[in-house]
Amino acid sequence: MKTKKLTLSNLALTTLVLSSSSTLASESASKTSLDMNLRYESVSQDNNLKDADALTLRTRLTYQSKSLNGFSGLIEFEDSRVVSGFDDYNNAAGKNGGVYSVIADPETTELDQAFVQYKNDKLVAKIGRQVITLDGHRFIGHVGWRQDRQTFDAASFSYSVNKQVKTSYSYITKRNRIFADIKDIDSNDHLFNISYQSSLGKIVGYSYLLEEDNANKLASDTFGISLSGKKDKLSYYAEFASQNKSQTNLSDFTASYTHITAGYSFDKVTAKLGLEILGSDDGMYGFSTPLATLHKFNGWSDQFLGTPKEGLVDVYASISGKAFSGKWLFAYHDFSADEKSNSVDDLGSEINAVYTKKLAKNYVLGIKAAMYSAGDIGTGKVDTDKVWLWVSAKF
């Protein structure tokens, strides 16, 4: 007789439901919240694909119980819908593929989070479907920019040794990705992270051991260290990592990662300059971060969600500030290959701009644009323009 696999999210949901009839439900100060995001997105590319337009509404309803003797529970549902028939786009989950440009916001209704948590002054332990983010989302993130954000079926633990030293470990059995259920991935991922707050800044060491649970056993082991700090008006960041990638019956690859950033805050404006290198193994494999919030890095047009096998060098600069009670930012990226070849060297450039403004207590308005100019023909990239308009509300 075939039995259904008991996942971590199913276990947490069952525990939460059973508990709701007893101790958890006895608390009067539980919390229910509503988060909505209405967004228009357009994409225009210099190729044979039709220009894409999407108007989608994401609704997220969350219930969180009050803590009782350190224990609490959370359950959250998420829904994303097309509004007023604005669905002329490839949703990256099977609709309009090969016809329109991609806007990765498929329609879906799903269980976004369901976990049981224990918390005291040093330890936080969670089991079930949950959001996990680490160190600015570069390696582990929730991809919250998309309407269907990324969560994980996992057991996670964080422990504060003292005020300076914090540790965390997560074991992930399923990656609930941004493409509805159709592209979720069963996995055996181990995330180790330790941080130390020193006089120079925050020092972080990590190892992220990822493995997809499929026939090919696609796996990668990444080990790294970073330093982030601030002195007066100067901020700085430096990071280095090494990665080994393996797959059944195929060659192993090794690549490195380097990221250096410096920023300076003037009276009302902050300027930053950075260099990020996702290295290549002899032009055969590029350093990858499959669990990251990738939209946050290497340009908002999302040209490099997958690192080219030649690697990626991103030299970027940004300037940001406040105006008319809102926040603005402009950024420029210059892309090139880490391992250059006769046909792949210049990977293009990109200009980004965004303005957001908070209204009253519950609303945020935003406008954002990304303009990518393609480089060498051998990259397969084309000129791409993207524009977003949105209003979000939280209650």
Buried (B, 14 or more C-beta within 10 A) or exposed (E): EEEEEEBBBBBBBBBBEEBBEEEBBEEEEBEEEEBBBBBBBBBBBEEEBBEBBBBBBBBBBBBBBBBBEEBBBBBBBBBBBBEEEBBBBBBBBEBBEEEBBBBBBBBBEBBBBBBBBBBEEEEBBBBBBBBBBBBBBBBBBBBBBBBBBBBBBBBBBBBBEEEEEBBBBBBBBBBBBBBBEEBBBBBBBBBBBBBBBEEEBBBBBBBBBBBBBEEEEBBBBBBBEBBBBEEEEEBBBBBBBBBBBBBEEEEEBBBBBBBBBBBBBEEEEBBBEBEBBBBBBEBEBBBBBBBBBBBBBBBBBBBBBEBBBBBBBBBBEBBBBEEEEBBBBBBBBBBBBBBBEEEBBBBBBBBBBBBBBBEEEEEBBBBBBBBBBBBBEBBEBBBBBBBBBBBBBEE
